């Protein structure tokens, strides 16, 4: 089993790269997002590898770091998410963005991935939402703007998220704005109007 490859970029394919390690070329499948971050041909590269063994093939799957490889493994535990689908999801979203979409229950965002329909997006959120807090340190890390923020949980927060979605914002953006608003407002119960107003201020700042 191969766990890591360090060598030079030999050539690129649409969804793969050949890594030259001491004169031996390893054919490695990568997500579109990973390929976009790799260096030019002839330059050095290091990839974390998942060796996918089946009766008819042995495929090497490459990831920029161990956290992304672990997210690949987590995604493939969801019914209906195979290797290709997990790689497609990681081709669109970074691990932190997947965490955010799951916590925010943003199934619409997940349908941006080709092949992920509403039912599969709902299944991903449902099956993984309770696993987020049990993932190894760093794997469930949300984007930096979430750090230290209290996550929305009470009904007024959820109503505020719904209101912002109805105004045309994505659920992830709405969730993020409400999260920041609740953090800034501090402890205690706040009215729906106050939460929405503070959340809109965040969204306006982000847009400016």
C-alpha positions as CSV (number, residue, x, y, z in Angstrom):
1,X,0.0,0.0,0.0
2,X,1.3,3.4,-0.9
3,X,0.6,6.2,1.6
4,X,2.6,9.1,0.1
5,X,4.5,10.0,-3.0
6,X,7.2,12.7,-3.4
7,X,8.7,13.3,-6.8
8,X,8.4,15.6,-9.8
9,X,5.4,16.3,-12.1
10,X,5.9,14.3,-15.3
11,X,2.6,15.1,-17.0
12,X,-1.1,16.0,-16.5
13,X,-4.3,14.4,-17.6
14,X,-7.9,15.7,-17.2
15,X,-8.3,14.1,-13.8
16,X,-4.8,12.7,-13.1
17,X,-1.1,13.4,-12.8
18,X,1.9,11.2,-13.4
19,X,4.4,11.7,-10.6
20,X,8.0,10.7,-11.4
21,X,9.6,9.1,-8.3
22,X,13.2,8.1,-9.0
23,X,12.4,7.3,-12.7
24,X,9.2,5.4,-12.0
25,X,6.0,7.1,-13.1
26,X,3.0,6.8,-10.8
27,X,-0.4,7.5,-12.3
28,X,-2.4,9.3,-9.6
29,X,-6.1,10.4,-9.8
30,X,-6.8,13.8,-8.2
31,X,-9.8,16.1,-7.8
32,X,-10.1,19.1,-10.1
33,X,-9.4,21.4,-7.2
34,X,-6.2,19.5,-6.2
35,X,-4.9,19.5,-9.8
36,X,-5.4,23.3,-10.0
37,X,-3.1,23.8,-7.1
38,X,-0.2,21.5,-8.3
39,X,3.0,22.9,-9.6
40,X,4.2,23.0,-13.2
41,X,5.6,20.1,-15.1
42,X,9.1,19.2,-13.9
43,X,8.6,20.7,-10.5
44,X,8.5,18.9,-7.2
45,X,5.3,17.6,-5.6
46,X,4.2,15.6,-2.6
47,X,0.8,13.9,-2.5
48,X,-0.9,11.9,0.3
49,X,-2.2,8.7,-1.3
50,X,-5.2,6.6,-0.9
51,X,-4.7,3.2,-2.6
52,X,-8.0,2.0,-3.9
53,X,-8.0,-1.7,-4.6
54,X,-10.6,-3.5,-6.5
55,X,-10.7,-6.9,-8.2
56,X,-10.3,-5.3,-11.6
57,X,-7.9,-2.4,-10.8
58,X,-5.6,-0.7,-8.3
59,X,-6.0,3.1,-8.4
60,X,-3.9,5.7,-6.6
61,X,-5.9,8.7,-5.4
62,X,-3.9,11.8,-4.5
63,X,-4.7,14.5,-1.9
64,X,-2.8,17.6,-0.9
65,X,-2.9,16.7,2.8
66,X,-4.1,14.0,5.2
67,X,-7.2,15.9,6.3
68,X,-8.5,15.9,2.7
69,X,-7.8,12.2,2.4
70,X,-9.8,11.6,5.6
71,X,-12.7,13.6,4.3
72,X,-12.6,11.4,1.2
73,X,-12.9,8.4,3.5
74,X,-15.7,10.0,5.4
75,X,-17.7,10.9,2.3
76,X,-17.5,7.4,1.0
77,X,-19.3,6.1,4.1
78,X,-22.4,7.8,2.9
79,X,-24.8,5.6,0.9
80,X,-24.7,6.6,-2.7
81,X,-21.3,8.3,-2.5
82,X,-18.6,6.2,-4.3
83,X,-15.0,7.1,-5.2
84,X,-15.9,9.2,-8.2
85,X,-18.6,11.1,-6.4
86,X,-16.4,11.8,-3.3
87,X,-13.6,13.1,-5.6
88,X,-16.2,15.2,-7.5
89,X,-17.3,16.8,-4.2
90,X,-13.7,17.5,-3.2
91,X,-13.2,18.9,-6.6
92,X,-15.7,21.6,-5.8
93,X,-15.4,22.1,-2.1
94,X,-12.5,22.3,0.3
95,X,-12.9,20.3,3.5
96,X,-13.8,23.4,5.5
97,X,-16.5,24.3,3.0
98,X,-18.0,20.8,3.3
99,X,-18.0,21.1,7.1
100,X,-19.8,24.5,6.8
101,X,-22.4,23.1,4.3
102,X,-23.2,20.1,6.6
103,X,-23.4,22.2,9.8
104,X,-25.5,24.8,8.0
105,X,-27.7,22.1,6.4
106,X,-27.0,23.8,3.0
107,X,-28.1,21.0,0.7
108,X,-28.5,23.4,-2.1
109,X,-24.8,24.2,-2.1
110,X,-23.9,20.5,-2.3
111,X,-26.1,20.2,-5.5
112,X,-23.5,22.3,-7.2
113,X,-21.5,19.1,-7.6
114,X,-22.4,17.3,-10.8
115,X,-24.3,14.2,-10.0
116,X,-25.4,15.3,-6.5
117,X,-29.1,15.8,-6.6
118,X,-31.4,17.1,-3.7
119,X,-31.9,13.5,-2.3
120,X,-28.2,12.7,-2.2
121,X,-27.4,16.1,-0.8
122,X,-29.9,15.6,2.0
123,X,-28.4,12.2,2.7
124,X,-24.9,13.6,3.0
125,X,-26.0,16.2,5.5
126,X,-28.2,13.8,7.5
127,X,-25.6,11.0,7.7
128,X,-22.6,13.3,8.4
129,X,-24.1,16.0,10.7
130,X,-23.6,13.9,13.8
131,X,-20.1,12.9,12.8
132,X,-18.7,16.4,12.5
133,X,-17.9,16.7,16.2
134,X,-16.4,13.2,16.3
135,X,-13.9,13.8,13.5
136,X,-10.2,13.9,14.4
137,X,-8.8,17.4,15.3
138,X,-8.6,19.7,12.3
139,X,-10.9,17.7,10.1
140,X,-14.1,19.5,11.1
141,X,-12.4,22.9,11.0
142,X,-14.8,25.5,9.7
143,X,-13.6,28.6,7.8
144,X,-11.7,31.1,9.9
145,X,-14.6,33.4,10.2
146,X,-16.4,30.7,12.2
147,X,-13.6,30.3,14.8
148,X,-14.7,31.2,18.3
149,X,-18.3,31.8,17.2
150,X,-21.3,30.3,18.9
151,X,-23.2,28.2,16.4
152,X,-26.9,29.1,15.9
153,X,-29.1,26.6,17.6
154,X,-32.2,28.3,19.0
155,X,-35.4,28.8,16.9
156,X,-34.8,32.6,16.5
157,X,-31.5,31.9,14.9
158,X,-33.0,29.3,12.5
159,X,-35.8,31.7,11.6
160,X,-33.2,34.4,10.9
161,X,-31.3,32.0,8.6
162,X,-34.6,31.2,6.8
163,X,-35.4,34.9,6.4
164,X,-32.1,35.6,4.8
165,X,-32.4,32.7,2.5
166,X,-35.8,34.1,1.4
167,X,-34.0,37.4,0.7
168,X,-31.9,35.5,-1.8
169,X,-28.8,34.6,0.2
170,X,-27.4,31.1,0.1
171,X,-28.0,29.0,3.3
172,X,-24.2,28.9,4.0
173,X,-23.8,32.6,3.7
174,X,-26.9,33.1,5.8
175,X,-25.7,30.6,8.4
176,X,-22.3,32.3,8.6
177,X,-23.8,35.8,9.0
178,X,-26.2,34.7,11.7
179,X,-23.3,32.9,13.5
180,X,-21.2,36.0,13.5
181,X,-24.2,38.1,14.6
182,X,-25.0,35.9,17.5
183,X,-21.4,36.0,18.6
184,X,-21.2,39.8,18.4
185,X,-24.6,40.2,20.3
186,X,-23.3,38.1,23.1
187,X,-25.1,35.7,25.5
188,X,-28.8,35.9,26.1
189,X,-31.9,35.7,23.9
190,X,-32.2,38.3,21.1
191,X,-35.3,39.1,19.0
192,X,-35.5,37.9,15.5
193,X,-35.4,41.5,14.1
194,X,-32.2,42.2,16.0
195,X,-30.5,39.0,14.7
196,X,-31.6,39.7,11.1
197,X,-30.4,43.3,11.3
198,X,-27.0,42.4,12.7
199,X,-26.7,39.6,10.1
200,X,-27.5,41.9,7.2
201,X,-24.7,44.2,8.4
202,X,-22.3,41.3,8.1
203,X,-23.5,40.5,4.6
204,X,-23.2,44.1,3.5
205,X,-19.7,44.3,4.9
206,X,-18.7,41.1,3.0
207,X,-20.2,42.5,-0.3
208,X,-18.4,45.9,0.0
